[in-house]
Amino acid sequence: MKLRYKISGGILIFLVIAVAALGLVLGHNADCEAAPSIPGGSETMKAIVYRCYGSADVLNLEDIQKPTPADDEALVKVHAAAVNPLDWHYMRGTPYFMRLLSGIGKPDITRLGVDFAGTIEAVGKNVKAFKPGDEVFGGRTGAFADYLIVRETSAVVPKPADVTFEQAAALPIAAVTALQALRDKGKLQRGQKVLINGASGGVGTYAVQIAKSMGAEVTGVCSTRNVDMVLSLGADQVIDYKKENYIEQDIEYDLIIDNVGNNSLMANRRVLTPNGTLVMVGGSSGDWIGPLLTPLQALIMSPFVEQKFEMLLAEINHEDLNFLANLLHSGKMNSVIDRRYSLSELPDAIRYSEEGHARGKILIDMQ
Ligand SMILES: NC(=O)c1ccc[n+]([C@@H]2O[C@H](COP(=O)([O-])OP(=O)(O)OC[C@H]3O[C@@H](n4cnc5c(N)ncnc54)[C@H](OP(=O)(O)O)[C@@H]3O)[C@@H](O)[C@H]2O)c1
């Protein structure tokens, strides 16, 4: 055998072993650790804690030490929080490649939840942006708890006085995702036709309303029981996916916001205008490389077609939170609340979210 074949064979075997080893390491679930003891005399608070990856059974409501804000920090009393699919991706540590960031074997950060609204209770001496009594909302890891620590640089902004804590807590991840999909990735223009696949979920209910406020002609895709709700949010047309698939219609859209990922890239192309854009928000399922396949296909196909395929990784920031808070304040947008749970019922709220059929947002009410 020629030397170069031997070398390529050796490299191939090495790569196969390396990928298999990485798969084994990433797929390994360490045992749940016991909660550490709390120093005597400390003030405590309730928080949802998970010390290993798994189903909602790994979530515990624990008494943990109440944090004290440092000089550049503020302490928030949380009044309401919201559940997102992101929470159970962190809880399960799937897709497995995300464990490179969230922790291999077990989570590095044991607190869960991002979206919240609450009241500033105390501030460190260097904090200028907040004062005790301020009502705020935003995104911060560990939102499923009585209290949270935030900084001025955190994605936290004032809550308009006439917006309820629930309405504000529902907003951050889902509405920022909808806004960034329509405005930044989709470059939506007044009068354009946009189709929102998954119009009845957290992202979809905001996307319908934001797209209408941007002057678009909106088609929502949802199941039969949600048709009236999506129409009531302002959609011009609704396609009931239980009766027909939008990719089989003879209508072309300037923009498709895909929160579901149930149709192939080629099928979506068929109902896009020649210069249209597909924004991939929710991907196809799978714990390993399944969620990466469509974006990879899009990357390969992009140089050869006029249509644009955009992958979104939403990022919560001050500017977008303020913009969206103003839409709530002005009455141009409403947070659609599906179910409410208490903090101790969070595992049930997560189980419900995992079913994938939320109608708007799932709220955690702390009061
Ligand atoms: N890329 C990002 O930065 C980003 C940010 C946030 C969320 N996401 C992802 O976006 C997706 C949606 O998030 P979400 O918060 O809106 O989830 P959600 O609140 O759980 O909503 C899911 C919605 O999908 C609908 N649905 C299910 N099957 C459908 C189908 N075949 N056709 C049309 N609609 C269908 C459900 O409606 P029915 O009950 O009527 O079936 C439900 O309303 C998730 O995969 C999430 O992980 C991505």
The ligand as a Gaussian input file, in Angstrom:
#p B3LYP/6-31G(d) Opt

LIG

0 1
 N      -33.080000      30.889000      17.232000
 C      -33.356000      31.504000      18.368000
 O      -32.649000      32.427000      18.805000
 C      -34.580000      31.068000      19.122000
 C      -35.096000      31.866000      20.148000
 C      -36.280000      31.459000      20.771000
 C      -36.881000      30.249000      20.399000
 N      -36.290000      29.482000      19.449000
 C      -36.906000      28.223000      19.003000
 O      -38.078000      28.555000      18.264000
 C      -39.050000      27.538000      18.417000
 C      -40.374000      28.173000      18.840000
 O      -40.209000      28.736000      20.127000
 P      -41.500000      29.156000      20.964000
 O      -41.025000      29.783000      22.205000
 O      -42.433000      29.881000      20.092000
 O      -42.113000      27.690000      21.270000
 P      -43.561000      27.348000      21.852000
 O      -44.060000      28.493000      22.629000
 O      -43.430000      26.019000      22.501000
 O      -44.515000      27.215000      20.572000
 C      -44.484000      26.142000      19.721000
 C      -45.634000      26.362000      18.739000
 O      -45.388000      25.571000      17.590000
 C      -46.652000      25.239000      17.040000
 N      -46.538000      24.077000      16.175000
 C      -46.225000      22.812000      16.504000
 N      -46.224000      22.048000      15.393000
 C      -46.530000      22.867000      14.354000
 C      -46.661000      22.679000      12.959000
 N      -46.484000      21.485000      12.381000
 N      -46.965000      23.732000      12.185000
 C      -47.151000      24.954000      12.726000
 N      -47.052000      25.194000      14.053000
 C      -46.735000      24.160000      14.845000
 C      -47.527000      24.971000      18.235000
 O      -48.883000      25.259000      17.874000
 P      -50.062000      24.170000      17.906000
 O      -50.398000      23.922000      19.328000
 O      -51.136000      24.852000      17.138000
 O      -49.509000      22.929000      17.242000
 C      -46.996000      25.963000      19.276000
 O      -47.828000      27.088000      19.355000
 C      -38.476000      26.537000      19.412000
 O      -37.880000      25.483000      18.685000
 C      -37.391000      27.326000      20.129000
 O      -36.364000      26.491000      20.624000
 C      -35.164000      29.854000      18.793000

